[in-house]
Amino acid sequence: MLGPVLAAAVAGAALAVSLPGVSALGRQIGAGPCGRRVAVMAGLIVPGAVGAVTVLPSLLAACVAIARELPGGPVAGVALATAIIAAVPAGAVVAEGGVAVARGQRRRPVVIAGGALAWAAIGTSLGAGPLGPFAPVATALRGSGSSVLALALAGGVAVALALSWVELAATRVEPRARRPRRVGRFVPAGQLPVPTALAALLARRSDVRLAAAGAVGFGATGIAIAIVEGAPSPSAFLLATTTALLGAALCPLALGGLLLDGSWLWRTGPRDRRVIVGAAGLAGLVGSALPVALVGCVAAIVSGVSWSALGIVTAFVVVGSAAALLAGCIVPWRGEGVGDQFATFAAFAGIVIATSLLVGLAAPRLVSLGLPDIVVVALVCGASAGVALHALGRRLGGTTA
């Protein structure tokens, strides 16, 4: 249970750090009679509904199917799905503490840290420290607790965390204006490689930087939890790297909007469109792989790793970054509205679900034809990257200035 809950928390943290400030609502709404909380909630209704339609059916079906094989039964599966959903605002609340620290606030991070300690204390008293108030859900899955009580508790915690996040997001301090930096000559004019230029543009975005830092932080948390719980190798490696990958996926998600916003510049430049598209794919892959590699190296040193686990994570990074790049092409990550990120994440979740279904249907048939596993994995990775790059090329070429 800890793996999906931690992954959902990472997704919530990525949403929180990328949420635009209230100034993004515009001067008219900002000066209007509606409060900030109402404006934030109104901006999240439609994207949240789209995300619910995209993710909830498959999540609920998977959790109920898992719970049917356990003593807890279907009601415990619904409680598990509710706990996973509730972990999204939980991660967002933690990320708000990081945003507050970055913007010079002191009281808010202390309050959030106190809440995190209270979470761990509640979980420890219930027999599962990292799960906090979701510990009864794990008990219900084992058949030694009430599934109805676990469902009610998870639902109540989900509502409380969602309201807390809305409150924190609505009262977030706007970022301070940066001092103009001295312009220095980094490289000679006209000789900056396209992948380096895209990486520099991504690195200038605070949401991408915070998401990468959060990915490393949550990955390190996964390592610590796996070690404390005594999980066998390579459980710590798999938990830490897959958790970090969700936070690192923000880099390829943001690439689509970044390219489309400056499509007139890319289309009229001297570089061929195929070079730009290939550079975007490389920048997205490297941006996703770096946090995962950092966390994976620590996990491998601490708990060990096998070649099969390394291959699985490598395939996840390639397919995941391709899915994120494709989602950013379909629903560009522009950051102009409060709920834009939810729509992009909903598209990303839908693409991941569709990809998993297709792989689940095609991979066994390819193996039955006699293809080695490594060849099947290479075909899946190549097909995912090819579809994402083709979609980006079509979108970039068909966009008008």
Secondary structure, DSSP 8 states (H G I E B T S, - for coil): -HHHHHHHHHHHHHHHHH---GGGG-HHHHTSSS-HHHHHHHHHHHHHHHHHHHHHHHHHHHHHHHHHTSTT-HHHHHHHHHHHHHHHHHHHHHHHHHHHHHTT--HHHHHHHHHHHHHHHHHHHHT-GGGGGGHHHHHHHTTSS-HHHHHHHHHHHHHHHHHHHHHHHHT---------------S-TT---HHHHHHHHHHT-HHHHHHHHHHHHHHHHHHHHHHHTT--TTHHHHHHHHHHHHHHTHHHHHHHHHHHHTHHHHHHSSS-HHHHHHHHHHHHHHHHHHHHHHHHHHHHHHH---HHHHHHHHHHHHHHHHHHHHHHHHS-----STTHHHHHHHHHHHHHHHHHHHHHHHHHHHHHTT--HHHHHHHHHHHHHHHHHHHHHHHHHH---
